[in-house]
Amino acid sequence: MVINFDELPENSRIWIYQSNRKLSDSEILLIEPKILTFLKTWTAHGKDLEAGFEIKYNRFIVFGLNQENASASGCSIDASVNFIQTIEKDLEIDLMDKMNVTYYNGEFIAHKSLIDFKKMAKAKSISKNTIVFNNLVNTKIDYLDNWEVPAKDSWHARFLA
């Protein structure tokens, strides 16, 4: 069952898939109905899952799942990963690589490999106050409060001198 992302409880589980490039508005219009169709049929052990989604900054696909009614199982998580992989293939993008970092470069959102991000930190091209996207958050409240944070307040801090 699909509900509006804003209506999901704060303790809902979150999955964030970041794209290696900004998606065009036409690509967003292409994938939104596919996401809705997937979420309408998303189940765990035959029970409908109450889920919502949002696409942020034409770069992040965020799934939210209200676990009060039913939790995702291994099979349902596999189904969501398989679905995301079809989007990757359709749009020729990378949504699953966790070894990439997305951060603000001024008013723009930049995307770098973790290796390049480490090099930039060493060269002081980024600072502890650089706003990064902490895609390791896993509840809606953490997503709302701790997703866009200074690098010093995220796992990215380990790379800063």
Buried (B, 14 or more C-beta within 10 A) or exposed (E): BBBEBEEBEEEBBBBBBBBBEEBEEEBEEBBEEEBEEBBEEBBBEEEBBBBBBBBBEBBBBBBBBBBEEBBBBEEBBEBBEEBBEEBBEEBEBBBEEEEBBBBBBEEEBBBBEBEBBBBBBEEEEBEBEBBBBBBEBEBBEBBEEBBBBBBEBBEBBEBBE
